[in-house]
Amino acid sequence: MHGIELISGKPVTEDFLTQDSLYEQVAETYGPPLERLARAYELDPDLRCDLLQEIHLQLWRSFASFDQRCSLRTWVYRVAHNVATGHVVRQSRLRNRLVSIETIEATPGNDHTEHAASQAQALERLSTLIQQLKPLDRQIIVSYLEGMDAGSIGEITGLSPANIAMKVHRIKNILKRRFGEPRTGEGGLHAK
């Protein structure tokens, strides 16, 4: 059996991998990104705490069947996004307000308010906008904001890197219009 490379950069053989030790290392390394992921999926602080707890529980459970066919990072994000997507679907039954990229794109933004917003308000607005996206689009932009490339996001979502790059580009353009940012010097996500 091949060893997997954990966070320390050292390969670890199957003998040393246990569900608990793998979870502990992942929780330590991916704790802050998982908190940001939960924030992107849930605005309400109490429900966000419940979601984060459910993500951690499902991660721990999932390590019993982790077969190393993908990287540990991909596995963590795949499980976390699946749990978060399930949460959104359950919550959407209660508050039916998910919209497509096209709907957000067609809705005009209020530029005067956006220029006057503080950094905390801008972050809150960004979170709110991301939470309005359908789960797949939300999964893509949250993964992108966590620094993942199109290939890695594609492994998690099952979409092609070109499709991921196109969706990221569209969402970024929407965000730029909403936040009134100029379009010059734009960095992009390219399909690999």
C-alpha positions as CSV (number, residue, x, y, z in Angstrom):
1,M,0.0,0.0,0.0
2,H,1.3,3.4,-0.9
3,G,1.8,5.9,2.0
4,I,0.0,9.2,1.8
5,E,1.7,12.5,2.4
6,L,0.2,14.3,5.3
7,I,0.5,17.9,6.3
8,S,4.0,17.5,7.7
9,G,5.3,16.6,4.2
10,K,6.4,13.1,5.4
11,P,4.8,10.0,4.0
12,V,2.8,8.1,6.5
13,T,2.2,4.4,6.0
14,E,-1.2,2.7,6.6
15,D,0.0,1.3,9.9
16,F,0.2,4.7,11.5
17,L,-3.1,6.0,10.1
18,T,-6.1,5.8,12.3
19,Q,-9.4,7.5,12.0
20,D,-8.7,9.6,15.0
21,S,-5.1,10.6,14.2
22,L,-6.0,11.5,10.7
23,Y,-9.0,13.6,11.8
24,E,-6.8,15.4,14.5
25,Q,-4.3,16.4,11.9
26,V,-6.9,17.5,9.4
27,A,-8.8,19.5,12.0
28,E,-5.7,21.3,13.0
29,T,-4.6,22.1,9.5
30,Y,-8.0,22.8,7.8
31,G,-9.8,24.3,10.8
32,P,-9.8,27.9,9.6
33,P,-10.7,27.1,6.0
34,L,-13.5,24.9,7.2
35,E,-14.8,27.8,9.3
36,R,-14.7,30.1,6.2
37,L,-16.5,27.4,4.2
38,A,-19.2,27.2,6.8
39,R,-19.5,31.0,6.8
40,A,-20.0,30.9,3.1
41,Y,-22.8,28.4,3.4
42,E,-24.6,29.7,6.5
43,L,-25.1,33.3,7.6
44,D,-26.8,32.6,10.9
45,P,-24.1,32.1,13.6
46,D,-26.0,29.4,15.5
47,L,-26.7,27.4,12.3
48,R,-23.2,28.0,11.1
49,C,-21.9,26.5,14.4
50,D,-24.1,23.5,13.8
51,L,-23.0,23.2,10.2
52,L,-19.3,23.3,11.2
53,Q,-19.9,20.6,13.9
54,E,-21.6,18.4,11.3
55,I,-18.7,18.9,8.8
56,H,-16.3,17.8,11.5
57,L,-18.4,14.8,12.5
58,Q,-18.7,13.7,8.9
59,L,-15.0,14.2,8.2
60,W,-14.2,12.0,11.2
61,R,-16.6,9.4,10.0
62,S,-15.3,9.5,6.4
63,F,-11.8,8.7,7.4
64,A,-12.9,5.1,8.2
65,S,-13.3,4.7,4.4
66,F,-10.6,7.0,3.1
67,D,-8.9,4.9,0.4
68,Q,-6.3,7.5,-0.8
69,R,-7.6,7.6,-4.3
70,C,-7.4,11.4,-4.1
71,S,-5.3,13.8,-2.1
72,L,-6.2,14.3,1.5
73,R,-7.0,18.0,0.8
74,T,-9.4,17.0,-2.0
75,W,-11.1,14.5,0.3
76,V,-11.5,17.1,3.1
77,Y,-13.1,19.7,0.8
78,R,-15.3,17.1,-1.0
79,V,-16.7,15.9,2.3
80,A,-17.1,19.4,3.7
81,H,-18.8,20.7,0.5
82,N,-21.2,17.7,0.4
83,V,-22.2,18.3,4.0
84,A,-22.6,22.0,3.5
85,T,-24.6,21.5,0.3
86,G,-26.9,19.1,2.1
87,H,-27.3,21.7,4.8
88,V,-28.3,24.4,2.2
89,V,-30.8,22.1,0.6
90,R,-32.4,21.4,3.9
91,Q,-32.4,25.1,4.8
92,S,-33.7,26.1,1.4
93,R,-36.9,24.2,2.1
94,L,-37.4,26.7,5.0
95,R,-36.3,29.8,3.1
96,N,-36.6,29.4,-0.6
97,R,-34.3,32.1,-1.8
98,L,-31.5,30.5,-3.8
99,V,-30.8,32.1,-7.2
100,S,-28.8,31.4,-10.2
101,I,-25.8,33.3,-11.5
102,E,-28.0,34.7,-14.2
103,T,-30.4,36.2,-11.7
104,I,-27.7,37.8,-9.7
105,E,-26.1,39.1,-12.8
106,A,-29.3,40.7,-14.0
107,T,-30.0,42.4,-10.6
108,P,-28.6,45.9,-10.4
109,G,-26.3,46.8,-7.5
110,N,-26.3,50.0,-5.4
111,D,-22.9,51.5,-6.2
112,H,-23.2,54.4,-3.7
113,T,-23.7,52.1,-0.7
114,E,-20.9,49.8,-1.8
115,H,-18.3,52.6,-2.0
116,A,-19.2,53.8,1.6
117,A,-19.1,50.3,3.1
118,S,-16.4,49.4,5.6
119,Q,-14.3,46.3,5.2
120,A,-16.4,44.4,7.6
121,Q,-19.6,45.4,5.8
122,A,-18.0,44.4,2.4
123,L,-17.1,41.0,3.8
124,E,-20.7,40.6,5.1
125,R,-22.1,41.6,1.7
126,L,-19.7,39.1,0.0
127,S,-20.9,36.3,2.3
128,T,-24.5,37.2,1.7
129,L,-24.0,37.2,-2.1
130,I,-22.2,33.9,-2.0
131,Q,-24.9,32.4,0.1
132,Q,-27.5,33.4,-2.5
133,L,-25.8,31.2,-5.1
134,K,-26.9,27.7,-5.8
135,P,-24.8,25.1,-4.0
136,L,-22.6,24.1,-6.9
137,D,-21.7,27.7,-7.8
138,R,-21.2,28.4,-4.1
139,Q,-18.9,25.4,-3.8
140,I,-16.9,26.6,-6.8
141,I,-16.4,30.2,-5.6
142,V,-15.6,29.2,-2.0
143,S,-13.0,26.7,-3.2
144,Y,-11.5,29.3,-5.5
145,L,-11.4,31.8,-2.6
146,E,-9.5,29.2,-0.6
147,G,-6.8,29.2,-3.3
148,M,-7.7,26.0,-5.1
149,D,-7.0,25.8,-8.9
150,A,-9.6,24.8,-11.5
151,G,-8.2,21.2,-11.6
152,S,-8.6,20.7,-7.9
153,I,-12.0,22.3,-7.8
154,G,-13.0,20.0,-10.7
155,E,-11.9,16.9,-8.7
156,I,-14.3,18.0,-5.9
157,T,-17.2,19.0,-8.1
158,G,-16.9,16.6,-11.0
159,L,-16.9,19.5,-13.5
160,S,-14.2,20.1,-16.1
161,P,-11.5,22.7,-15.3
162,A,-12.7,24.8,-18.3
163,N,-16.2,24.9,-16.9
164,I,-14.8,25.8,-13.4
165,A,-12.8,28.6,-14.9
166,M,-15.8,30.0,-16.8
167,K,-18.0,30.0,-13.7
168,V,-15.3,31.6,-11.6
169,H,-14.9,34.3,-14.2
170,R,-18.6,35.0,-14.3
171,I,-19.0,35.1,-10.5
172,K,-15.9,37.4,-10.2
173,N,-17.4,39.8,-12.8
174,I,-20.7,39.9,-10.8
175,L,-18.8,40.6,-7.6
176,K,-16.8,43.4,-9.3
177,R,-20.0,45.0,-10.5
178,R,-21.5,44.7,-7.1
179,F,-18.5,46.1,-5.3
180,G,-17.8,48.7,-8.0
181,E,-14.2,47.6,-8.6
182,P,-12.5,48.5,-11.8
183,R,-11.9,45.6,-14.3
184,T,-8.2,46.4,-14.9
185,G,-5.4,44.1,-13.6
186,E,-7.8,41.2,-13.3
187,G,-6.1,37.9,-12.3
188,G,-7.8,34.8,-13.5
189,L,-8.3,31.1,-12.9
190,H,-7.2,29.1,-15.8
191,A,-8.1,25.6,-16.7
192,K,-5.2,23.1,-16.2
